[in-house]
Amino acid sequence: MSTSRPVQVRFFAVLREQAGVSALDCTTAARTPAELYVELQAGRGLVFPATLLRVAINDRYAAMDTPLQAGDRVVFIPPVAGG
């Protein structure tokens, strides 16, 4: 049985441009940040594969397979290019 949970998602840099928003409150059945990102890719036009991203949950870096809890703040961080 799938349980929906409210989470807040933040996007930085190019992900913010692709998503068209810097923050998003949503309800998701995703169990992990990886699953959440797949949901967001479909609805927001995000082009980076999840394997290239870092994720932070509640201001701490986490693995993409970390279980999500109701009320989590999830930040997807794209690769940084320097020049």
N, CA, C and O atoms as CSV, one atom per row, in Angstrom:
chain,resi,resn,atom,element,x,y,z
A,1,MET,N,N,0.848,-1.186,0.000
A,1,MET,CA,C,0.000,0.000,0.000
A,1,MET,C,C,0.888,1.241,0.000
A,1,MET,O,O,1.821,1.348,0.795
A,2,SER,N,N,0.594,2.158,-0.881
A,2,SER,CA,C,1.375,3.363,-1.048
A,2,SER,C,C,0.811,4.481,-0.171
A,2,SER,O,O,-0.401,4.696,-0.135
A,3,THR,N,N,1.683,5.182,0.526
A,3,THR,CA,C,1.267,6.282,1.386
A,3,THR,C,C,1.781,7.578,0.806
A,3,THR,O,O,2.966,7.696,0.496
A,4,SER,N,N,0.898,8.558,0.656
A,4,SER,CA,C,1.322,9.867,0.173
A,4,SER,C,C,1.801,10.693,1.347
A,4,SER,O,O,1.265,10.602,2.451
A,5,ARG,N,N,2.818,11.501,1.094
A,5,ARG,CA,C,3.363,12.362,2.143
A,5,ARG,C,C,3.658,13.733,1.568
A,5,ARG,O,O,4.087,13.843,0.419
A,6,PRO,N,N,3.434,14.783,2.352
A,6,PRO,CA,C,3.785,16.127,1.886
A,6,PRO,C,C,5.280,16.368,2.055
A,6,PRO,O,O,5.856,16.043,3.093
A,7,VAL,N,N,5.900,16.936,1.031
A,7,VAL,CA,C,7.307,17.320,1.090
A,7,VAL,C,C,7.472,18.677,0.422
A,7,VAL,O,O,6.649,19.089,-0.395
A,8,GLN,N,N,8.542,19.356,0.780
A,8,GLN,CA,C,8.897,20.596,0.094
A,8,GLN,C,C,10.151,20.318,-0.715
A,8,GLN,O,O,11.126,19.762,-0.209
A,9,VAL,N,N,10.112,20.713,-1.975
A,9,VAL,CA,C,11.243,20.494,-2.876
A,9,VAL,C,C,11.819,21.853,-3.243
A,9,VAL,O,O,11.076,22.796,-3.517
A,10,ARG,N,N,13.149,21.951,-3.248
A,10,ARG,CA,C,13.841,23.159,-3.698
A,10,ARG,C,C,14.742,22.781,-4.852
A,10,ARG,O,O,15.337,21.704,-4.887
A,11,PHE,N,N,14.824,23.706,-5.797
A,11,PHE,CA,C,15.670,23.514,-6.978
A,11,PHE,C,C,16.703,24.625,-7.027
A,11,PHE,O,O,16.398,25.774,-6.706
A,12,PHE,N,N,17.927,24.290,-7.428
A,12,PHE,CA,C,18.980,25.280,-7.561
A,12,PHE,C,C,19.517,25.304,-8.984
A,12,PHE,O,O,19.427,24.324,-9.723
A,13,ALA,N,N,20.074,26.451,-9.343
A,13,ALA,CA,C,20.797,26.640,-10.607
A,13,ALA,C,C,19.962,26.205,-11.811
A,13,ALA,O,O,18.807,26.612,-11.941
A,14,VAL,N,N,20.527,25.395,-12.678
A,14,VAL,CA,C,19.863,25.013,-13.921
A,14,VAL,C,C,18.568,24.235,-13.646
A,14,VAL,O,O,17.627,24.313,-14.436
A,15,LEU,N,N,18.511,23.493,-12.544
A,15,LEU,CA,C,17.269,22.773,-12.220
A,15,LEU,C,C,16.127,23.751,-11.946
A,15,LEU,O,O,14.979,23.486,-12.303
A,16,ARG,N,N,16.444,24.880,-11.313
A,16,ARG,CA,C,15.429,25.913,-11.052
A,16,ARG,C,C,14.906,26.458,-12.373
A,16,ARG,O,O,13.703,26.672,-12.528
A,17,GLU,N,N,15.797,26.681,-13.318
A,17,GLU,CA,C,15.381,27.180,-14.630
A,17,GLU,C,C,14.510,26.158,-15.346
A,17,GLU,O,O,13.490,26.519,-15.933
A,18,GLN,N,N,14.895,24.892,-15.307
A,18,GLN,CA,C,14.128,23.849,-15.979
A,18,GLN,C,C,12.758,23.650,-15.330
A,18,GLN,O,O,11.760,23.475,-16.030
A,19,ALA,N,N,12.705,23.676,-14.000
A,19,ALA,CA,C,11.454,23.451,-13.281
A,19,ALA,C,C,10.526,24.653,-13.363
A,19,ALA,O,O,9.309,24.514,-13.246
A,20,GLY,N,N,11.104,25.839,-13.565
A,20,GLY,CA,C,10.294,27.051,-13.622
A,20,GLY,C,C,9.904,27.583,-12.252
A,20,GLY,O,O,9.135,28.541,-12.162
A,21,VAL,N,N,10.417,26.982,-11.188
A,21,VAL,CA,C,10.159,27.427,-9.814
A,21,VAL,C,C,11.401,27.135,-8.981
A,21,VAL,O,O,12.205,26.274,-9.336
A,22,SER,N,N,11.554,27.856,-7.871
A,22,SER,CA,C,12.675,27.560,-6.979
A,22,SER,C,C,12.260,26.633,-5.843
A,22,SER,O,O,13.092,25.939,-5.260
A,23,ALA,N,N,10.950,26.628,-5.531
A,23,ALA,CA,C,10.447,25.751,-4.469
A,23,ALA,C,C,9.079,25.236,-4.867
A,23,ALA,O,O,8.336,25.879,-5.609
A,24,LEU,N,N,8.769,24.062,-4.355
A,24,LEU,CA,C,7.512,23.417,-4.705
A,24,LEU,C,C,7.045,22.595,-3.514
A,24,LEU,O,O,7.781,21.739,-3.025
A,25,ASP,N,N,5.832,22.845,-3.045
A,25,ASP,CA,C,5.219,21.985,-2.038
A,25,ASP,C,C,4.402,20.950,-2.779
A,25,ASP,O,O,3.584,21.297,-3.631
A,26,CYS,N,N,4.613,19.688,-2.467
A,26,CYS,CA,C,3.869,18.647,-3.171
A,26,CYS,C,C,3.562,17.484,-2.241
A,26,CYS,O,O,4.156,17.333,-1.173
A,27,THR,N,N,2.642,16.693,-2.673
A,27,THR,CA,C,2.321,15.443,-1.996
A,27,THR,C,C,2.740,14.330,-2.935
A,27,THR,O,O,2.395,14.333,-4.117
A,28,THR,N,N,3.487,13.380,-2.399
A,28,THR,CA,C,4.067,12.348,-3.251
A,28,THR,C,C,3.930,10.967,-2.616
A,28,THR,O,O,3.887,10.830,-1.393
A,29,ALA,N,N,3.864,9.970,-3.453
A,29,ALA,CA,C,3.915,8.586,-2.994
A,29,ALA,C,C,5.344,8.054,-3.093
A,29,ALA,O,O,5.608,6.908,-2.730
A,30,ALA,N,N,6.267,8.888,-3.583
A,30,ALA,CA,C,7.663,8.476,-3.709
A,30,ALA,C,C,8.218,8.107,-2.337
A,30,ALA,O,O,7.965,8.787,-1.342
A,31,ARG,N,N,8.970,7.030,-2.308
A,31,ARG,CA,C,9.558,6.575,-1.050
A,31,ARG,C,C,10.962,7.112,-0.837
A,31,ARG,O,O,11.462,7.114,0.288
A,32,THR,N,N,11.605,7.568,-1.912
A,32,THR,CA,C,12.991,8.031,-1.848
A,32,THR,C,C,13.147,9.276,-2.719
A,32,THR,O,O,12.292,9.552,-3.559
A,33,PRO,N,N,14.236,10.031,-2.525
A,33,PRO,CA,C,14.494,11.152,-3.421
A,33,PRO,C,C,14.611,10.727,-4.887
A,33,PRO,O,O,14.182,11.461,-5.777
A,34,ALA,N,N,15.184,9.553,-5.146
A,34,ALA,CA,C,15.299,9.078,-6.530
A,34,ALA,C,C,13.918,8.918,-7.156
A,34,ALA,O,O,13.700,9.342,-8.292
A,35,GLU,N,N,12.991,8.316,-6.433
A,35,GLU,CA,C,11.630,8.152,-6.953
A,35,GLU,C,C,10.939,9.509,-7.111
A,35,GLU,O,O,10.211,9.728,-8.079
A,36,LEU,N,N,11.167,10.408,-6.168
A,36,LEU,CA,C,10.583,11.748,-6.256
A,36,LEU,C,C,11.106,12.477,-7.485
A,36,LEU,O,O,10.344,13.136,-8.193
A,37,TYR,N,N,12.408,12.358,-7.740
A,37,TYR,CA,C,12.984,13.037,-8.898
A,37,TYR,C,C,12.389,12.506,-10.198
A,37,TYR,O,O,12.142,13.283,-11.120
A,38,VAL,N,N,12.154,11.205,-10.291
A,38,VAL,CA,C,11.522,10.634,-11.486
A,38,VAL,C,C,10.133,11.242,-11.683
A,38,VAL,O,O,9.765,11.588,-12.805
A,39,GLU,N,N,9.364,11.375,-10.606
A,39,GLU,CA,C,8.043,12.022,-10.703
A,39,GLU,C,C,8.179,13.456,-11.213
A,39,GLU,O,O,7.431,13.889,-12.090
A,40,LEU,N,N,9.134,14.178,-10.655
A,40,LEU,CA,C,9.322,15.581,-11.029
A,40,LEU,C,C,9.848,15.724,-12.451
A,40,LEU,O,O,9.495,16.678,-13.145
A,41,GLN,N,N,10.682,14.794,-12.893
A,41,GLN,CA,C,11.178,14.837,-14.272
A,41,GLN,C,C,10.008,14.842,-15.251
A,41,GLN,O,O,9.989,15.624,-16.201
A,42,ALA,N,N,9.050,13.980,-15.017
A,42,ALA,CA,C,7.909,13.863,-15.935
A,42,ALA,C,C,7.063,15.123,-15.944
A,42,ALA,O,O,6.618,15.561,-17.005
A,43,GLY,N,N,6.834,15.712,-14.779
A,43,GLY,CA,C,5.939,16.855,-14.690
A,43,GLY,C,C,6.589,18.207,-14.867
A,43,GLY,O,O,5.899,19.188,-15.143
A,44,ARG,N,N,7.916,18.285,-14.714
A,44,ARG,CA,C,8.596,19.581,-14.719
A,44,ARG,C,C,9.641,19.742,-15.811
A,44,ARG,O,O,10.257,20.802,-15.921
A,45,GLY,N,N,9.851,18.717,-16.614
A,45,GLY,CA,C,10.808,18.839,-17.713
A,45,GLY,C,C,12.262,18.871,-17.284
A,45,GLY,O,O,13.081,19.523,-17.931
A,46,LEU,N,N,12.596,18.182,-16.208
A,46,LEU,CA,C,13.979,18.135,-15.743
A,46,LEU,C,C,14.761,17.139,-16.590
A,46,LEU,O,O,14.317,16.010,-16.796
A,47,VAL,N,N,15.921,17.556,-17.079
A,47,VAL,CA,C,16.644,16.722,-18.045
A,47,VAL,C,C,17.838,15.967,-17.468
A,47,VAL,O,O,18.272,14.982,-18.065
A,48,PHE,N,N,18.384,16.392,-16.329
A,48,PHE,CA,C,19.529,15.694,-15.760
A,48,PHE,C,C,19.096,14.318,-15.260
A,48,PHE,O,O,18.030,14.191,-14.658
A,49,PRO,N,N,19.906,13.286,-15.500
A,49,PRO,CA,C,19.611,11.998,-14.873
A,49,PRO,C,C,19.888,12.094,-13.371
A,49,PRO,O,O,20.801,12.806,-12.951
A,50,ALA,N,N,19.121,11.396,-12.582
A,50,ALA,CA,C,19.268,11.433,-11.125
A,50,ALA,C,C,20.672,11.043,-10.685
A,50,ALA,O,O,21.134,11.492,-9.635
A,51,THR,N,N,21.353,10.223,-11.461
A,51,THR,CA,C,22.690,9.764,-11.089
A,51,THR,C,C,23.722,10.896,-11.067
A,51,THR,O,O,24.786,10.742,-10.467
A,52,LEU,N,N,23.425,12.028,-11.709
A,52,LEU,CA,C,24.353,13.155,-11.724
A,52,LEU,C,C,24.077,14.166,-10.614
A,52,LEU,O,O,24.835,15.121,-10.445
A,53,LEU,N,N,23.006,13.965,-9.862
A,53,LEU,CA,C,22.595,14.935,-8.856
A,53,LEU,C,C,23.055,14.563,-7.462
A,53,LEU,O,O,23.301,13.396,-7.158
A,54,ARG,N,N,23.166,15.572,-6.627
A,54,ARG,CA,C,23.288,15.374,-5.175
A,54,ARG,C,C,21.934,15.723,-4.591
A,54,ARG,O,O,21.152,16.444,-5.210
A,55,VAL,N,N,21.659,15.219,-3.415
A,55,VAL,CA,C,20.404,15.536,-2.748
A,55,VAL,C,C,20.694,15.846,-1.286
A,55,VAL,O,O,21.577,15.247,-0.670
A,56,ALA,N,N,19.944,16.782,-0.749
A,56,ALA,CA,C,19.989,17.076,0.681
A,56,ALA,C,C,18.563,16.945,1.207
A,56,ALA,O,O,17.605,17.371,0.563
A,57,ILE,N,N,18.446,16.356,2.371
A,57,ILE,CA,C,17.156,16.235,3.040
A,57,ILE,C,C,17.291,16.930,4.388
A,57,ILE,O,O,18.147,16.590,5.205
A,58,ASN,N,N,16.421,17.911,4.595
A,58,ASN,CA,C,16.439,18.674,5.853
A,58,ASN,C,C,17.836,19.213,6.162
A,58,ASN,O,O,18.333,19.092,7.282
A,59,ASP,N,N,18.457,19.811,5.144
A,59,ASP,CA,C,19.740,20.506,5.262
A,59,ASP,C,C,20.947,19.595,5.477
A,59,ASP,O,O,21.997,20.059,5.923
A,60,ARG,N,N,20.809,18.297,5.165
A,60,ARG,CA,C,21.941,17.367,5.263
A,60,ARG,C,C,22.027,16.564,3.973
A,60,ARG,O,O,21.020,16.083,3.454
A,61,TYR,N,N,23.249,16.430,3.466
A,61,TYR,CA,C,23.412,15.585,2.285
A,61,TYR,C,C,22.935,14.180,2.608
A,61,TYR,O,O,23.124,13.679,3.716
A,62,ALA,N,N,22.313,13.554,1.615
A,62,ALA,CA,C,21.756,12.216,1.807
A,62,ALA,C,C,21.943,11.417,0.523
A,62,ALA,O,O,22.265,11.968,-0.530
A,63,ALA,N,N,21.739,10.129,0.632
A,63,ALA,CA,C,21.766,9.257,-0.537
A,63,ALA,C,C,20.412,9.316,-1.238
A,63,ALA,O,O,19.388,9.600,-0.616
A,64,MET,N,N,20.422,9.046,-2.523
A,64,MET,CA,C,19.174,9.091,-3.299
A,64,MET,C,C,18.197,7.994,-2.883
A,64,MET,O,O,17.027,8.044,-3.262
A,65,ASP,N,N,18.648,7.010,-2.117
A,65,ASP,CA,C,17.744,5.951,-1.669
A,65,ASP,C,C,17.327,6.101,-0.196
A,65,ASP,O,O,16.789,5.169,0.400
A,66,THR,N,N,17.582,7.280,0.380
A,66,THR,CA,C,17.165,7.559,1.758
A,66,THR,C,C,15.643,7.616,1.832
A,66,THR,O,O,15.026,8.283,1.002
A,67,PRO,N,N,15.017,6.947,2.788
A,67,PRO,CA,C,13.553,7.013,2.901
A,67,PRO,C,C,13.074,8.439,3.206
A,67,PRO,O,O,13.637,9.128,4.056
A,68,LEU,N,N,12.034,8.860,2.501
A,68,LEU,CA,C,11.422,10.167,2.737
A,68,LEU,C,C,10.376,10.066,3.842
A,68,LEU,O,O,9.702,9.048,3.997
A,69,GLN,N,N,10.261,11.154,4.605
A,69,GLN,CA,C,9.256,11.264,5.660
A,69,GLN,C,C,8.372,12.472,5.372
A,69,GLN,O,O,8.787,13.402,4.680
A,70,ALA,N,N,7.166,12.456,5.899
A,70,ALA,CA,C,6.266,13.598,5.739
A,70,ALA,C,C,6.940,14.848,6.292
A,70,ALA,O,O,7.531,14.828,7.372
A,71,GLY,N,N,6.842,15.924,5.539
A,71,GLY,CA,C,7.402,17.200,5.972
A,71,GLY,C,C,8.857,17.418,5.618
A,71,GLY,O,O,9.404,18.476,5.929
A,72,ASP,N,N,9.507,16.453,4.976
A,72,ASP,CA,C,10.909,16.625,4.598
A,72,ASP,C,C,11.078,17.778,3.624
A,72,ASP,O,O,10.204,18.054,2.802
A,73,ARG,N,N,12.244,18.458,3.735
A,73,ARG,CA,C,12.671,19.461,2.759
A,73,ARG,C,C,13.742,18.785,1.902
A,73,ARG,O,O,14.804,18.409,2.398
A,74,VAL,N,N,13.450,18.639,0.628
A,74,VAL,CA,C,14.337,17.915,-0.293
A,74,VAL,C,C,14.927,18.931,-1.271
A,74,VAL,O,O,14.196,19.675,-1.924
A,75,VAL,N,N,16.246,18.952,-1.363
A,75,VAL,CA,C,16.925,19.856,-2.279
A,75,VAL,C,C,17.705,19.032,-3.288
A,75,VAL,O,O,18.562,18.228,-2.924
A,76,PHE,N,N,17.395,19.245,-4.565
A,76,PHE,CA,C,18.152,18.587,-5.630
A,76,PHE,C,C,19.220,19.546,-6.120
A,76,PHE,O,O,18.923,20.688,-6.468
A,77,ILE,N,N,20.473,19.081,-6.148
A,77,ILE,CA,C,21.603,19.923,-6.466
A,77,ILE,C,C,22.268,19.393,-7.739
A,77,ILE,O,O,22.774,18.271,-7.755
A,78,PRO,N,N,22.268,20.197,-8.804
A,78,PRO,CA,C,22.864,19.738,-10.061
A,78,PRO,C,C,24.384,19.806,-10.012
A,78,PRO,O,O,24.953,20.428,-9.116
A,79,PRO,N,N,25.044,19.163,-10.980
A,79,PRO,CA,C,26.489,19.273,-11.065
A,79,PRO,C,C,26.872,20.736,-11.304
A,79,PRO,O,O,26.150,21.482,-11.966
A,80,VAL,N,N,28.009,21.123,-10.759
A,80,VAL,CA,C,28.472,22.503,-10.905
A,80,VAL,C,C,29.573,22.528,-11.941
A,80,VAL,O,O,30.500,21.718,-11.910
A,81,ALA,N,N,29.455,23.477,-12.864
A,81,ALA,CA,C,30.492,23.661,-13.888
A,81,ALA,C,C,31.268,24.920,-13.556
A,81,ALA,O,O,30.689,25.947,-13.202
A,82,GLY,N,N,32.543,24.834,-13.671
A,82,GLY,CA,C,33.374,26.009,-13.417
A,82,GLY,C,C,34.062,26.450,-14.706
A,82,GLY,O,O,34.115,25.712,-15.690
A,83,GLY,N,N,34.575,27.645,-14.672
A,83,GLY,CA,C,35.243,28.089,-15.878
A,83,GLY,C,C,36.236,29.162,-15.625
A,83,GLY,O,O,36.882,29.638,-16.559
